[in-house]
Structures are given as structure tokens and as C-alpha cells.
Amino acid sequence: MRGDLRDRASLEAAFAGCEVVYHVAGVNAFCVPDPRPMFEVNVAGSRAVVLAAAAAGVQRLVYTSSAATLDVDGGRAGSRRFLSNYARSKYDAEQSVMEASARTGLGVICVNPASVQGPGRTSGTARLLIGFLNGKLPAAVDGPLNVIDIADCTRGHLLAEERGVPGERYLLCGASMTLRSGLALLAQLTGLQDPPRFLPPSLALAAAACIEVVARARRKPTRFCREMVRTLIEGSPYDGSPAARALGLDYTPIETTMRRTISWYIEQGLIVRALPGFADSAPGTTASA
């Protein structure tokens, strides 16, 4: 059955007879000229899910928030600074979901994944990884890189429903490093020796600002903007060990995640050059991983 986060009746119909609901739908985007549709889906839509689930008699709801909600700086008079519109939308959504949970009595468990990587993921941080592997990442900015294997993220959601405490949030992060060290790991696994040039944060922000001005003048979208740079350089390292202990979740080693992810990229035709140190890099390649 298909539903729409903007159509509560369709949600109630979909939830009828269900004891548990997993709410994983949402919009994750950067550099969008108009963020209002993202807020409509992530905030208003998530609240609608809780209200519809409660009305349908659902007992427990597992809500997929984001680790990005942790990258919030408190300001004077209770104001907050967000690194991106996406982070703000997920923060507001989490607040709205928990308020609706308290009002309806529906047990909601919040899961906050870090950057999800693995087979099936090609957006977000994965674009940087694919760009590096294809030799199309001439420049980058360094900052925290927090990763959760896609299979671990799935298991974490299932365990959150089974063992999680309503009202609690569980941060899922299997590895916390820097982008520089993450790309170094990819180089080690693949034998590549052309790392990008890492730009100073001030230069990257200035370049992003110029690109935004040009994009607005041309009325064309851009994938590179200041909020993306801020997210890359100002994010926080995450600690996923408390959730692992509470839920009984074993994280996949980051080397295993990256090796499996690279293999999937190759299978999908996303890598356009041979990877000299990776066995599956191209037909006839004899190098061993």
C-alpha cells in the first residue's frame, strides 16, 4: 500500500492492523534553493506519521532521525545555529515527533544514524567516495567523517524496536574518522595514489559562496554550497558505543564496510577506471585485495 506523508488519511489506512511502524522516510538534500518542501516532509510529515499511528492503534514507532541533530550550537536567548537546512529540519522533526508522542501516548524510539554507507547508497558522502575512486575529486575539505554500515543501520533499527526504551534516542555510528583518513583508507584498499588537494576551510567557504552567487544568477542548481562545506568542516565526531551496548549491536569494521561498498560500486558500473590494488576493479585485473 502506498501513502503520502502529506495525506494523514492514507497513513492511517496503511497503519491499520499494525503493531509497529518504522518511519524512515525523509528528504536529505543540500544546496536547495527552496528548503520549504524539505521541512514539509521532514517536520510536518513526521508529526503526521505519529498522529496517524496513534489513531490507528499502533503500539510502538521507530523514528529515523539523524546524527546531524547533534551538530547544533546553542546561542544566546535559546537561539540555535544549524550547519544546514537539513540538520535544522531533522532537529525540528525530532522535537515535533517527541511532542506528538507525549501528547498521544504512542511509544516512540528515536534512532540517529551517522552517514549510512554500503551497497545501495550513492548520494551524500558516497558521492565524495565515488568521485575519489574515479579520480574526479581534485579538491576537498577535511573534517569529521562518521559512518554506519547500511546493514548495521538496519539491524540497529530492528534492535531499537525490540530493546529500545520509548522516549530515548540511539546514535548509530560504527566508525568516526576524518575525511582525509577515510580517503587514505580507500587508497590503501585500492592502490590509488592521487589524493585530492585539501583546501583551507576559509578558501572552501569563499569558493562555495562564489559558486552560489553564479548559480543564482543563472537560475541553475548547484551541488556545492556553503552549508555543505560547513557540514564537512564543522561537524562533530560521534560515539556510537552507548547505543551498541544498550541495543546489543556489533558494528562492522570500517575496512569491511569500505571493501564491500567498493565491490558494489564496481558491480553497478559506478567506477570508470581500474583500481590497481583491488581484485574486483576491472575484468582481467590480477591484483589482489
Backbone torsions as a table, in degrees:
resi	resn	phi	psi	omega
1	MET	NA	134.9	179.4
2	ARG	-99.0	147.3	178.6
3	GLY	-138.3	-178.3	-179.4
4	ASP	-141.2	128.2	-179.4
5	LEU	-60.9	-18.7	179.5
6	ARG	-93.4	1.0	-178.0
7	ASP	-124.7	94.3	-175.1
8	ARG	-62.0	-34.5	-179.4
9	ALA	-60.8	-39.9	-179.9
10	SER	-67.3	-32.5	178.5
11	LEU	-69.7	-44.8	179.4
12	GLU	-61.4	-39.2	178.6
13	ALA	-64.7	-39.6	-179.3
14	ALA	-69.8	-32.1	-176.4
15	PHE	-86.5	-9.7	-177.3
16	ALA	-56.5	126.1	178.5
17	GLY	85.3	-1.0	-179.2
18	CYS	-91.8	141.7	174.6
19	GLU	-93.6	-30.0	-177.2
20	VAL	-131.6	139.6	175.8
21	VAL	-126.1	135.1	172.3
22	TYR	-107.5	117.4	179.8
23	HIS	-102.3	98.3	-178.0
24	VAL	-112.7	-2.9	-177.3
25	ALA	-73.2	147.2	177.8
26	GLY	174.3	171.7	178.3
27	VAL	-113.1	125.6	177.5
28	ASN	-121.1	105.0	-176.2
29	ALA	-148.2	149.4	175.3
30	PHE	-121.9	158.1	172.7
31	CYS	65.0	22.7	179.7
32	VAL	-80.3	137.5	-178.3
33	PRO	-66.4	-30.0	-180.0
34	ASP	-130.8	104.8	-177.0
35	PRO	-81.3	-2.4	-175.0
36	ARG	-59.5	-42.1	177.3
37	PRO	-60.5	-33.5	178.1
38	MET	-65.1	-41.6	177.6
39	PHE	-66.9	-36.5	179.7
40	GLU	-61.7	-42.5	-179.4
41	VAL	-75.5	-50.8	-172.1
42	ASN	-72.6	-37.6	-176.5
43	VAL	-94.5	-65.7	-177.7
44	ALA	-62.8	-40.1	-179.7
45	GLY	-64.8	-40.4	179.9
46	SER	-66.9	-39.7	176.7
47	ARG	-63.1	-39.5	178.5
48	ALA	-62.6	-36.1	178.4
49	VAL	-62.9	-44.7	-180.0
50	VAL	-63.5	-45.7	-179.0
51	LEU	-64.6	-40.5	179.4
52	ALA	-67.9	-40.7	179.7
53	ALA	-63.2	-42.5	179.0
54	ALA	-63.8	-42.3	179.9
55	ALA	-65.1	-30.1	-178.2
56	ALA	-85.9	-1.3	177.7
57	GLY	84.6	17.9	177.6
58	VAL	-65.1	143.5	-177.4
59	GLN	-90.3	-39.3	-177.0
60	ARG	-140.2	145.1	177.1
61	LEU	-131.8	128.7	175.2
62	VAL	-100.7	117.3	-176.0
63	TYR	-104.8	125.6	177.3
64	THR	-85.9	103.8	174.3
65	SER	-91.4	-137.6	179.5
66	SER	-158.0	147.4	173.7
67	ALA	-64.6	-18.6	178.8
68	ALA	-60.9	-21.2	178.9
69	THR	-67.5	-15.7	179.5
70	LEU	-81.5	-20.6	-178.8
71	ASP	-87.4	63.3	-178.3
72	VAL	-128.2	125.4	178.0
73	ASP	-98.2	127.4	175.8
74	GLY	-76.7	137.3	-179.6
75	GLY	-114.8	-171.6	179.0
76	ARG	-68.9	149.9	178.2
77	ALA	58.1	30.9	175.6
78	GLY	77.9	6.5	179.4
79	SER	-72.8	160.2	-178.5
80	ARG	-133.6	148.4	177.5
81	ARG	-113.4	125.8	-178.8
82	PHE	-110.6	145.5	-179.0
83	LEU	-75.5	-22.6	-178.1
84	SER	-156.7	163.6	173.8
85	ASN	-63.2	-34.7	178.3
86	TYR	-62.0	-47.6	180.0
87	ALA	-60.2	-41.3	179.0
88	ARG	-64.0	-42.0	-178.7
89	SER	-64.3	-39.5	-179.2
90	LYS	-73.1	-33.9	175.3
91	TYR	-64.2	-49.1	179.3
92	ASP	-62.3	-38.1	-179.6
93	ALA	-65.0	-42.7	-179.7
94	GLU	-62.9	-42.1	177.6
95	GLN	-61.6	-43.6	-178.5
96	SER	-66.1	-40.2	179.6
97	VAL	-63.4	-45.1	-178.4
98	MET	-69.0	-34.9	176.0
99	GLU	-65.1	-43.4	178.6
100	ALA	-66.2	-34.8	177.4
101	SER	-63.5	-45.2	179.8
102	ALA	-64.3	-36.2	-177.3
103	ARG	-73.9	-35.6	-175.3
104	THR	-95.3	-19.6	-176.2
105	GLY	85.1	4.4	178.4
106	LEU	-73.1	130.9	178.7
107	GLY	-74.6	112.7	-178.9
108	VAL	-115.5	129.4	176.1
109	ILE	-112.0	130.0	-173.7
110	CYS	-103.4	128.4	176.7
111	VAL	-114.4	128.0	-176.6
112	ASN	-118.0	89.6	-179.0
113	PRO	-77.9	148.2	168.1
114	ALA	-76.4	-163.6	-179.4
115	SER	-64.5	117.2	-176.8
116	VAL	-82.5	123.1	-179.9
117	GLN	-128.8	148.8	179.3
118	GLY	143.6	-177.8	179.3
119	PRO	-53.0	129.8	179.7
120	GLY	103.0	-13.8	-177.5
121	ARG	-103.7	121.0	178.7
122	THR	-130.6	-1.6	-177.2
123	SER	-105.9	176.8	177.9
124	GLY	62.3	-133.4	-178.5
125	THR	-60.5	-27.7	179.9
126	ALA	-58.9	-30.5	178.2
127	ARG	-62.2	-36.4	177.2
128	LEU	-66.3	-41.8	-179.3
129	LEU	-65.8	-44.1	179.2
130	ILE	-65.6	-41.2	178.3
131	GLY	-60.4	-43.0	178.5
132	PHE	-62.3	-46.3	-177.9
133	LEU	-64.4	-27.2	179.1
134	ASN	-92.0	2.2	-178.5
135	GLY	71.7	24.5	-177.4
136	LYS	-118.0	34.0	175.9
137	LEU	-127.6	76.2	-175.7
138	PRO	-68.9	-27.7	-177.5
139	ALA	-141.2	153.0	179.3
140	ALA	-154.8	169.6	173.2
141	VAL	-121.3	140.1	-176.0
142	ASP	-87.8	152.0	179.2
143	GLY	173.6	179.9	-177.8
144	PRO	-60.9	138.6	173.8
145	LEU	-124.8	110.0	-177.8
146	ASN	-112.5	125.5	-170.1
147	VAL	-127.5	141.5	169.7
148	ILE	-128.4	127.1	177.6
149	ASP	-60.7	139.1	-175.4
150	ILE	-60.3	-35.1	178.0
151	ALA	-70.6	-38.0	177.0
152	ASP	-65.5	-37.4	178.9
153	CYS	-62.7	-40.8	178.0
154	THR	-64.2	-47.7	179.1
155	ARG	-62.4	-37.4	179.6
156	GLY	-61.6	-38.5	177.6
157	HIS	-66.1	-42.3	179.9
158	LEU	-65.4	-40.6	178.6
159	LEU	-69.3	-32.6	177.6
160	ALA	-63.2	-39.0	177.8
161	GLU	-67.9	-38.5	-175.3
162	GLU	-77.7	-41.1	-170.9
163	ARG	-121.5	-8.0	-176.0
164	GLY	-72.7	156.8	179.9
165	VAL	-101.7	123.7	177.5
166	PRO	-54.2	137.1	-178.2
167	GLY	92.9	-13.2	179.8
168	GLU	-94.8	159.6	176.0
169	ARG	-120.7	143.4	-175.7
170	TYR	-124.6	112.4	-179.5
171	LEU	-84.0	117.3	-179.3
172	LEU	-100.9	114.9	178.3
173	CYS	-151.9	116.4	-177.4
174	GLY	-89.5	-23.1	-179.0
175	ALA	-152.7	135.7	176.8
176	SER	-125.6	121.5	-177.9
177	MET	-147.4	-162.3	172.3
178	THR	-110.1	161.1	176.8
179	LEU	-60.1	-38.4	179.1
180	ARG	-59.2	-46.9	-179.5
181	SER	-70.6	-31.2	176.7
182	GLY	-65.5	-42.6	177.5
183	LEU	-69.1	-33.0	175.8
184	ALA	-63.6	-37.5	176.6
185	LEU	-64.1	-43.2	177.0
186	LEU	-60.5	-41.2	178.8
187	ALA	-62.9	-40.1	179.1
188	GLN	-64.2	-40.1	-177.9
189	LEU	-74.7	-26.3	-172.6
190	THR	-111.3	-13.9	-177.5
191	GLY	81.2	7.9	179.2
192	LEU	-72.6	146.4	-176.5
193	GLN	-135.4	38.0	178.1
194	ASP	-130.3	69.6	-179.4
195	PRO	-65.2	153.1	178.2
196	PRO	-72.9	164.4	172.3
197	ARG	-83.7	127.0	-179.9
198	PHE	-90.5	120.6	-175.8
199	LEU	-86.3	147.5	171.3
200	PRO	-61.4	144.3	-178.4
201	PRO	-54.1	-41.3	-178.4
202	SER	-63.1	-39.4	179.2
203	LEU	-68.2	-41.8	179.8
204	ALA	-63.3	-41.4	178.8
205	LEU	-65.8	-40.1	178.9
206	ALA	-65.1	-42.4	178.6
207	ALA	-63.7	-40.9	179.4
208	ALA	-63.7	-40.3	179.0
209	ALA	-62.1	-42.5	178.8
210	CYS	-64.0	-41.7	179.7
211	ILE	-64.2	-38.6	177.5
212	GLU	-62.1	-43.2	-179.8
213	VAL	-61.9	-45.3	-180.0
214	VAL	-64.1	-41.9	-179.8
215	ALA	-62.7	-42.3	178.2
216	ARG	-64.5	-40.2	-179.8
217	ALA	-63.9	-36.2	-179.5
218	ARG	-88.8	-6.0	-177.8
219	ARG	56.4	43.5	179.3
220	LYS	-125.1	147.7	179.4
221	PRO	-71.6	159.8	176.0
222	THR	-136.2	148.5	177.6
223	ARG	-97.3	-1.2	-176.8
224	PHE	-125.4	118.2	-176.2
225	CYS	-151.8	173.2	-175.4
226	ARG	-65.0	-36.1	-178.4
227	GLU	-67.9	-30.6	175.6
228	MET	-68.6	-43.1	178.8
229	VAL	-63.7	-43.6	179.0
230	ARG	-59.3	-42.0	-180.0
231	THR	-62.7	-39.0	-178.4
232	LEU	-70.6	-38.7	-172.5
233	ILE	-97.2	-22.7	-174.0
234	GLU	-110.4	1.2	178.8
235	GLY	-65.4	169.9	-177.3
236	SER	-109.1	149.8	169.5
237	PRO	-71.2	139.5	-176.5
238	TYR	-109.4	150.9	177.4
239	ASP	-116.6	107.8	-178.7
240	GLY	-93.0	4.6	-176.3
241	SER	-67.9	-36.4	178.4
242	PRO	-59.9	-41.9	178.7
243	ALA	-66.8	-37.6	178.9
244	ALA	-61.2	-42.9	179.3
245	ARG	-68.1	-42.6	-177.0
246	ALA	-67.3	-36.2	-174.9
247	LEU	-99.1	-12.1	-176.2
248	GLY	74.4	38.9	-177.0
249	LEU	-102.1	128.8	175.3
250	ASP	-100.4	121.7	-179.3
251	TYR	-79.4	142.5	175.2
252	THR	-72.8	135.6	176.2
253	PRO	-56.7	141.0	-175.3
254	ILE	-60.9	-33.5	178.1
255	GLU	-62.9	-40.1	178.3
256	THR	-65.4	-43.1	178.3
257	THR	-59.8	-47.7	-177.3
258	MET	-67.3	-39.1	179.0
259	ARG	-63.8	-43.8	179.1
260	ARG	-66.6	-36.7	179.9
261	THR	-67.6	-43.8	178.3
262	ILE	-60.6	-43.1	178.7
263	SER	-58.7	-41.3	179.6
264	TRP	-68.0	-41.3	176.0
265	TYR	-54.1	-44.8	-177.9
266	ILE	-65.7	-44.7	179.5
267	GLU	-58.7	-34.8	-177.8
268	GLN	-85.6	0.3	-179.7
269	GLY	73.8	23.3	-177.7
270	LEU	-85.8	-15.0	179.0
271	ILE	-104.7	123.9	-171.9
272	VAL	-105.1	3.8	175.9
273	ARG	-135.5	158.9	-179.9
274	ALA	-70.8	144.6	176.7
275	LEU	-108.3	102.9	-167.8
276	PRO	-59.8	-25.6	-178.3
277	GLY	-105.1	11.3	-176.6
278	PHE	-119.9	126.8	-170.8
279	ALA	-62.0	-34.7	-174.6
280	ASP	-94.7	17.4	-171.3
281	SER	-68.8	-31.5	-178.8
282	ALA	-165.5	154.5	177.0
283	PRO	-55.6	131.5	177.3
284	GLY	85.7	-3.6	179.6
285	THR	-68.2	132.7	-175.9
286	THR	-105.0	-8.8	-179.8
287	ALA	-65.0	146.9	-179.8
288	SER	-103.0	149.7	179.2
289	ALA	-79.6	NA	NA
